[in-house]
Amino acid sequence: RIRNIDLSGVNQYINRGKWLYLQHDGNIYITNVTARNRQIGIHLYGRSLSNNISHNDVSNATLYGIFLDEINQFDPNNTLIGYNTITYVNLSGIYLEEATGASIFNNDFSYTKTGLNITTSTLNTNITNNTFFNNHWGVAIISGTGNTLYYNNFTNATKGFIDTVTGNYFNTTINWVAHGNY
């Protein structure tokens, strides 16, 4: 079991596989990393708890830039994903699968099929202050409830800005003040 690791300032450009794959790990800080030309830039699998993925450059991935992935009853929970640049990803910039309690903030998504894809019962994820530019879809919520999106900027989405199921919140109210997306 790996815990309490700081991966900072690593550059990886090899054109195959995954750059970083962590399974059942926690308290991992992945910061100031460049991961380019991979199938998946960063992949957290199974019970990956309380991780921080920030200030990274993930580009030219053939599948996913950042992928939080469940295995059986083990889910990636309470992950912070912020201040990342995610560009030219063939499928999803960030793909969440049963990732409960994630915070996705201040990321720049551009030239992806879907900037952020939320699937398979991802619950209570807070998505704020992100920029989605020139993606087919800005955000797609396929499954999951209690996810909140506000203060996000959507520009030039060719298919649409948000595609969702019911039970998620857009343009939310905090302390009786409306907070929207633009």
Helices and strands as residue ranges (DSSP letters): E 3-8, E 11-12, E 18-23, E 26-31, E 34-36, E 40-45, E 52-54, E 57-59, E 64-69, E 80-82, E 85-87, E 92-97, E 103-105, E 108-110, E 114-119, E 126-128, E 131-133, E 137-141, E 148-150, E 153-155, E 160-163, E 169-170, E 173-174, E 177-178
